[in-house]
Amino acid sequence: GVSTEQALIAMYDQQEPQVTAYADVVRAFDNLKHALEITATEQQLASSRRQAIYESLAKDWDLTTVFLTGSYGRHTKTKKLKDVDIFAVLNPDGAQSALRQAPPAGVLSELNGILDAHYPGRVTTDVLACAISFGSEDIMSFEVVPAFERSGGGYEIPDMASGRWIPTDPTIHADMATAKNKECGEKWIPLVKMLKGMNRQTGELVHPSFLIEVMALRLIRPPFGRYQDEIAGFLASAADCATDDWGDPA
């Protein structure tokens, strides 16, 4: 019942040079894994701010649910927590039902006004969402996406780039990430975090970093080996097919 890694680390005290070097590498990757994890304190702060944003919205909008999406929701987010995504699902039979027929720019403008009343000077409007910035704090920003449920499943969200409402379902990607992580012995999510950390360290050469996660869904396959081998294999494969079409899983 003892893993290879545990057995080698247990042999560390014997001071055999090759075993010692291997154990050092194993521990280095284990330390990196823990360094990239969101702490319980950070999770609690993110949760309390999400709840505060929900309560602020609920004072003006009739909502059916609010939930976390994006890499934070899929547990592939690394520190610092920036652009934590929130889906705010409007009641199709509520007071804001007419917004479903409104242009995306108008919906996001109304959302901006609601949020700015509670977070003055901190709110900006993006193509799909309104962002709330908390400056240089550990939990730096949230992005609130207004949505309506679709009759066929999933959601529709306003897209200012196209000027229309577009379909999406972030739960699909979340389920894919959970399944892949299980297939890879709970090591796929830590690997994605390491790859994102490498990308950030080199100046975000791959942008958006979401692409790394999408590529890892296809390119990383079980059985999962050592982190150092999986990283090298991913980088080689990703370089070979970087110009392929990589569709959004959602």
One Martini backbone bead per residue (centre of mass of N, CA, C, O) as a GRO file, in nm:
protein
  250
    1GLY     BB    1   0.047   0.067   0.001
    2VAL     BB    2   0.314   0.193  -0.099
    3SER     BB    3   0.454   0.422  -0.265
    4THR     BB    4   0.721   0.504  -0.446
    5GLU     BB    5   0.772   0.780  -0.318
    6GLN     BB    6   0.760   0.685  -0.021
    7ALA     BB    7   0.986   0.475  -0.040
    8LEU     BB    8   1.215   0.669  -0.127
    9ILE     BB    9   1.195   0.861   0.115
   10ALA     BB   10   1.251   0.639   0.330
   11MET     BB   11   1.552   0.596   0.199
   12TYR     BB   12   1.704   0.863   0.252
   13ASP     BB   13   1.871   0.786   0.518
   14GLN     BB   14   2.086   0.608   0.353
   15GLN     BB   15   2.244   0.797   0.145
   16GLU     BB   16   2.180   0.745  -0.145
   17PRO     BB   17   2.241   0.937  -0.406
   18GLN     BB   18   2.000   0.872  -0.601
   19VAL     BB   19   1.778   0.875  -0.389
   20THR     BB   20   1.827   1.157  -0.281
   21ALA     BB   21   1.771   1.309  -0.546
   22TYR     BB   22   1.483   1.205  -0.590
   23ALA     BB   23   1.361   1.303  -0.323
   24ASP     BB   24   1.410   1.603  -0.379
   25VAL     BB   25   1.222   1.622  -0.622
   26VAL     BB   26   0.963   1.527  -0.490
   27ARG     BB   27   0.960   1.753  -0.273
   28ALA     BB   28   0.959   1.993  -0.463
   29PHE     BB   29   0.682   1.930  -0.593
   30ASP     BB   30   0.524   1.923  -0.329
   31ASN     BB   31   0.584   2.218  -0.251
   32LEU     BB   32   0.461   2.344  -0.503
   33LYS     BB   33   0.177   2.241  -0.469
   34HIS     BB   34   0.126   2.389  -0.195
   35ALA     BB   35   0.198   2.684  -0.291
   36LEU     BB   36  -0.061   2.685  -0.506
   37GLU     BB   37  -0.262   2.667  -0.293
   38ILE     BB   38  -0.554   2.740  -0.152
   39THR     BB   39  -0.639   2.858   0.131
   40ALA     BB   40  -0.867   2.861   0.380
   41THR     BB   41  -0.865   3.169   0.414
   42GLU     BB   42  -0.908   3.239   0.115
   43GLN     BB   43  -1.173   3.085   0.081
   44GLN     BB   44  -1.332   3.240   0.295
   45LEU     BB   45  -1.304   3.521   0.164
   46ALA     BB   46  -1.428   3.449  -0.109
   47SER     BB   47  -1.703   3.361   0.010
   48SER     BB   48  -1.780   3.628   0.154
   49ARG     BB   49  -1.770   3.803  -0.105
   50ARG     BB   50  -1.974   3.650  -0.267
   51GLN     BB   51  -2.207   3.696  -0.067
   52ALA     BB   52  -2.201   4.007  -0.080
   53ILE     BB   53  -2.261   4.026  -0.382
   54TYR     BB   54  -2.529   3.880  -0.375
   55GLU     BB   55  -2.674   4.074  -0.177
   56SER     BB   56  -2.646   4.321  -0.358
   57LEU     BB   57  -2.806   4.209  -0.601
   58ALA     BB   58  -3.075   4.117  -0.445
   59LYS     BB   59  -3.181   4.414  -0.404
   60ASP     BB   60  -3.236   4.446  -0.742
   61TRP     BB   61  -3.241   4.136  -0.814
   62ASP     BB   62  -3.395   3.847  -0.950
   63LEU     BB   63  -3.271   3.545  -0.826
   64THR     BB   64  -3.196   3.194  -0.844
   65THR     BB   65  -2.869   3.209  -0.867
   66VAL     BB   66  -2.527   3.170  -0.728
   67PHE     BB   67  -2.202   3.094  -0.883
   68LEU     BB   68  -1.903   2.944  -0.920
   69THR     BB   69  -1.652   2.972  -1.166
   70GLY     BB   70  -1.410   2.868  -1.337
   71SER     BB   71  -1.106   2.798  -1.197
   72TYR     BB   72  -1.213   2.809  -0.910
   73GLY     BB   73  -1.443   2.598  -0.951
   74ARG     BB   74  -1.209   2.381  -1.065
   75HIS     BB   75  -0.934   2.415  -0.889
   76THR     BB   76  -0.712   2.588  -1.098
   77LYS     BB   77  -0.635   2.806  -0.915
   78THR     BB   78  -0.403   3.062  -0.846
   79LYS     BB   79  -0.193   3.259  -0.713
   80LYS     BB   80  -0.359   3.511  -0.722
   81LEU     BB   81  -0.688   3.602  -0.680
   82LYS     BB   82  -0.814   3.643  -1.006
   83ASP     BB   83  -1.102   3.649  -1.155
   84VAL     BB   84  -1.354   3.559  -1.002
   85ASP     BB   85  -1.626   3.371  -1.100
   86ILE     BB   86  -1.972   3.487  -1.142
   87PHE     BB   87  -2.298   3.359  -1.150
   88ALA     BB   88  -2.598   3.547  -1.235
   89VAL     BB   89  -2.920   3.419  -1.212
   90LEU     BB   90  -3.207   3.502  -1.361
   91ASN     BB   91  -3.540   3.546  -1.337
   92PRO     BB   92  -3.763   3.487  -1.598
   93ASP     BB   93  -4.025   3.589  -1.396
   94GLY     BB   94  -3.917   3.850  -1.314
   95ALA     BB   95  -3.843   4.189  -1.307
   96GLN     BB   96  -3.587   4.117  -1.525
   97SER     BB   97  -3.697   3.970  -1.789
   98ALA     BB   98  -3.645   4.202  -2.008
   99LEU     BB   99  -3.332   4.166  -2.032
  100ARG     BB  100  -3.332   3.934  -2.243
  101GLN     BB  101  -3.403   4.167  -2.479
  102ALA     BB  102  -3.155   4.309  -2.425
  103PRO     BB  103  -2.873   4.448  -2.473
  104PRO     BB  104  -2.570   4.379  -2.345
  105ALA     BB  105  -2.484   4.671  -2.273
  106GLY     BB  106  -2.734   4.730  -2.092
  107VAL     BB  107  -2.698   4.506  -1.882
  108LEU     BB  108  -2.405   4.582  -1.791
  109SER     BB  109  -2.477   4.869  -1.707
  110GLU     BB  110  -2.673   4.795  -1.482
  111LEU     BB  111  -2.475   4.621  -1.321
  112ASN     BB  112  -2.269   4.842  -1.269
  113GLY     BB  113  -2.455   5.025  -1.103
  114ILE     BB  114  -2.515   4.828  -0.873
  115LEU     BB  115  -2.219   4.772  -0.784
  116ASP     BB  116  -2.120   5.071  -0.747
  117ALA     BB  117  -2.303   5.129  -0.497
  118HIS     BB  118  -2.116   4.914  -0.320
  119TYR     BB  119  -1.835   4.967  -0.520
  120PRO     BB  120  -1.692   5.239  -0.541
  121GLY     BB  121  -1.453   5.255  -0.804
  122ARG     BB  122  -1.434   4.913  -0.866
  123VAL     BB  123  -1.594   4.916  -1.144
  124THR     BB  124  -1.595   4.720  -1.446
  125THR     BB  125  -1.636   4.665  -1.800
  126ASP     BB  126  -1.675   4.393  -1.995
  127VAL     BB  127  -1.778   4.181  -2.237
  128LEU     BB  128  -1.927   3.967  -2.003
  129ALA     BB  129  -1.863   4.164  -1.751
  130CYS     BB  130  -1.823   4.261  -1.407
  131ALA     BB  131  -1.566   4.417  -1.224
  132ILE     BB  132  -1.416   4.366  -0.896
  133SER     BB  133  -1.183   4.552  -0.717
  134PHE     BB  134  -0.918   4.491  -0.443
  135GLY     BB  135  -0.647   4.533  -0.552
  136SER     BB  136  -0.364   4.398  -0.360
  137GLU     BB  137  -0.504   4.174  -0.259
  138ASP     BB  138  -0.544   3.840  -0.245
  139ILE     BB  139  -0.841   3.913  -0.330
  140MET     BB  140  -0.865   4.101  -0.613
  141SER     BB  141  -1.112   3.970  -0.803
  142PHE     BB  142  -1.434   3.999  -0.965
  143GLU     BB  143  -1.666   3.831  -1.197
  144VAL     BB  144  -1.983   3.930  -1.322
  145VAL     BB  145  -2.232   3.712  -1.468
  146PRO     BB  146  -2.500   3.740  -1.650
  147ALA     BB  147  -2.797   3.513  -1.650
  148PHE     BB  148  -2.980   3.264  -1.836
  149GLU     BB  149  -3.169   3.009  -1.873
  150ARG     BB  150  -3.197   2.729  -2.073
  151SER     BB  151  -3.418   2.507  -2.206
  152GLY     BB  152  -3.168   2.299  -2.304
  153GLY     BB  153  -2.953   2.406  -2.126
  154GLY     BB  154  -2.788   2.608  -1.949
  155TYR     BB  155  -2.671   2.929  -2.078
  156GLU     BB  156  -2.711   3.289  -2.112
  157ILE     BB  157  -2.494   3.554  -2.228
  158PRO     BB  158  -2.359   3.861  -2.256
  159ASP     BB  159  -2.213   3.998  -2.573
  160MET     BB  160  -2.051   4.279  -2.686
  161ALA     BB  161  -1.896   4.181  -2.938
  162SER     BB  162  -2.176   4.067  -3.087
  163GLY     BB  163  -2.459   4.176  -2.957
  164ARG     BB  164  -2.530   3.902  -2.797
  165TRP     BB  165  -2.653   3.607  -2.692
  166ILE     BB  166  -2.476   3.334  -2.539
  167PRO     BB  167  -2.386   3.012  -2.508
  168THR     BB  168  -2.343   2.819  -2.194
  169ASP     BB  169  -2.156   2.563  -1.972
  170PRO     BB  170  -1.953   2.540  -1.698
  171THR     BB  171  -2.023   2.248  -1.591
  172ILE     BB  172  -1.882   2.083  -1.810
  173HIS     BB  173  -1.588   2.158  -1.745
  174ALA     BB  174  -1.592   2.075  -1.451
  175ASP     BB  175  -1.650   1.772  -1.505
  176MET     BB  176  -1.398   1.720  -1.678
  177ALA     BB  177  -1.187   1.794  -1.462
  178THR     BB  178  -1.274   1.587  -1.249
  179ALA     BB  179  -1.235   1.334  -1.425
  180LYS     BB  180  -0.935   1.375  -1.498
  181ASN     BB  181  -0.826   1.380  -1.209
  182LYS     BB  182  -0.917   1.092  -1.138
  183GLU     BB  183  -0.761   0.941  -1.368
  184CYS     BB  184  -0.481   1.092  -1.241
  185GLY     BB  185  -0.474   1.063  -0.924
  186GLU     BB  186  -0.509   1.378  -0.838
  187LYS     BB  187  -0.276   1.532  -1.052
  188TRP     BB  188  -0.394   1.732  -1.265
  189ILE     BB  189  -0.446   1.993  -1.110
  190PRO     BB  190  -0.156   2.043  -1.007
  191LEU     BB  191  -0.034   2.056  -1.291
  192VAL     BB  192  -0.191   2.302  -1.395
  193LYS     BB  193  -0.081   2.494  -1.181
  194MET     BB  194   0.215   2.469  -1.264
  195LEU     BB  195   0.179   2.572  -1.556
  196LYS     BB  196   0.062   2.847  -1.473
  197GLY     BB  197   0.307   2.932  -1.305
  198MET     BB  198   0.508   2.928  -1.540
  199ASN     BB  199   0.360   3.135  -1.713
  200ARG     BB  200   0.374   3.368  -1.511
  201GLN     BB  201   0.690   3.369  -1.477
  202THR     BB  202   0.708   3.428  -1.814
  203GLY     BB  203   0.477   3.655  -1.881
  204GLU     BB  204   0.229   3.533  -2.022
  205LEU     BB  205   0.272   3.380  -2.307
  206VAL     BB  206   0.002   3.244  -2.240
  207HIS     BB  207  -0.300   3.386  -2.390
  208PRO     BB  208  -0.487   3.255  -2.208
  209SER     BB  209  -0.444   3.028  -1.948
  210PHE     BB  210  -0.691   2.855  -2.026
  211LEU     BB  211  -0.552   2.702  -2.259
  212ILE     BB  212  -0.388   2.509  -2.087
  213GLU     BB  213  -0.631   2.356  -1.971
  214VAL     BB  214  -0.752   2.261  -2.238
  215MET     BB  215  -0.499   2.104  -2.336
  216ALA     BB  216  -0.478   1.912  -2.084
  217LEU     BB  217  -0.732   1.745  -2.141
  218ARG     BB  218  -0.601   1.606  -2.400
  219LEU     BB  219  -0.278   1.552  -2.335
  220ILE     BB  220  -0.354   1.427  -2.062
  221ARG     BB  221  -0.287   1.085  -1.965
  222PRO     BB  222  -0.345   0.791  -1.863
  223PRO     BB  223  -0.100   0.721  -1.688
  224PHE     BB  224   0.041   0.892  -1.427
  225GLY     BB  225   0.335   1.028  -1.361
  226ARG     BB  226   0.571   1.230  -1.322
  227TYR     BB  227   0.580   1.558  -1.312
  228GLN     BB  228   0.838   1.606  -1.485
  229ASP     BB  229   0.732   1.430  -1.724
  230GLU     BB  230   0.455   1.564  -1.779
  231ILE     BB  231   0.563   1.845  -1.840
  232ALA     BB  232   0.746   1.773  -2.078
  233GLY     BB  233   0.524   1.636  -2.249
  234PHE     BB  234   0.333   1.876  -2.272
  235LEU     BB  235   0.522   2.086  -2.404
  236ALA     BB  236   0.576   1.923  -2.659
  237SER     BB  237   0.281   1.883  -2.751
  238ALA     BB  238   0.188   2.181  -2.744
  239ALA     BB  239   0.390   2.285  -2.957
  240ASP     BB  240   0.284   2.103  -3.195
  241CYS     BB  241  -0.049   2.208  -3.135
  242ALA     BB  242  -0.098   2.526  -3.096
  243THR     BB  243  -0.258   2.577  -3.392
  244ASP     BB  244  -0.495   2.457  -3.312
  245ASP     BB  245  -0.817   2.399  -3.238
  246TRP     BB  246  -0.956   2.543  -2.924
  247GLY     BB  247  -1.227   2.473  -2.769
  248ASP     BB  248  -1.473   2.548  -2.563
  249PRO     BB  249  -1.614   2.328  -2.340
  250ALA     BB  250  -1.875   2.529  -2.286
   0.00000   0.00000   0.00000
